[in-house]
Amino acid sequence: MIQFRAIEREDLEALRDNRNAPMANFRQHKPLNMVNQEDWLNSMSRGDEHIMMAVEPEAIGTKRLLGVVGLTHIDWIRHNAEASIYMFVSEAGKGYGGEALRKLLDYGFGELAMHRIYAEIWGFN
């Protein structure tokens, strides 16, 4: 079982390290540094176009970052958004990603009343 929480500055180092891991393939084409991570967190915190959340185990007192999930490019007029999910490579195969995606879709369609949630999925995933 997982839960979502706000992304904190202390999460950024782990996010950077995992995004730069050799097995990670993402949209960026260069290694990220802490300045990039700070800029990303600041951009996600401004406005209401993006909602990003940390994913961690649901156990009380556990603060172990498993990855991040969210809705981006939210169009509040047309009620659509892009799903974004990034789980740490070390957590692969444990079912966290599927659970996080289901929970994100429940949030988007149920609580935010989205009509359409889309995603770009890489073939290797």
C-alpha positions, 0 to 999 in steps of 0.5 A: 500500500502506498500514499501520496504526500507533498514533495519536499526539498529533502527529496530532491537529492534522491530524485536527482540521483535516481533520474541520473541512474544509468537505467533511467531513460527520461525526456531530458537529454543531459544529467540533472544537478541540484539547480535543475531539481530546485527549478523543477520543484519551484515550477511545480509549486507555482500556479495550478497547471501541475500537481506532483506528489511524492509516493511512499509506503503507507506504513505510519512513520515510514518516510521512504521515497519510492518515486513521484506521480502527478498530473501535468499540463492540466487544462481546467477548462477542458478538464484534461491532464497528462499523467506523470509517473516516475518510480525509482529503479530500485522499486521496479517489479514490486507493484508500486507503479501500478498502484500509484497510477490507479490511485492517481487516476482515481484522484484525477477522475474522482476528486478533480473531475477530469474528463481525460487523462493521457500519458506518453509511455516509452516502449521499454516500459 
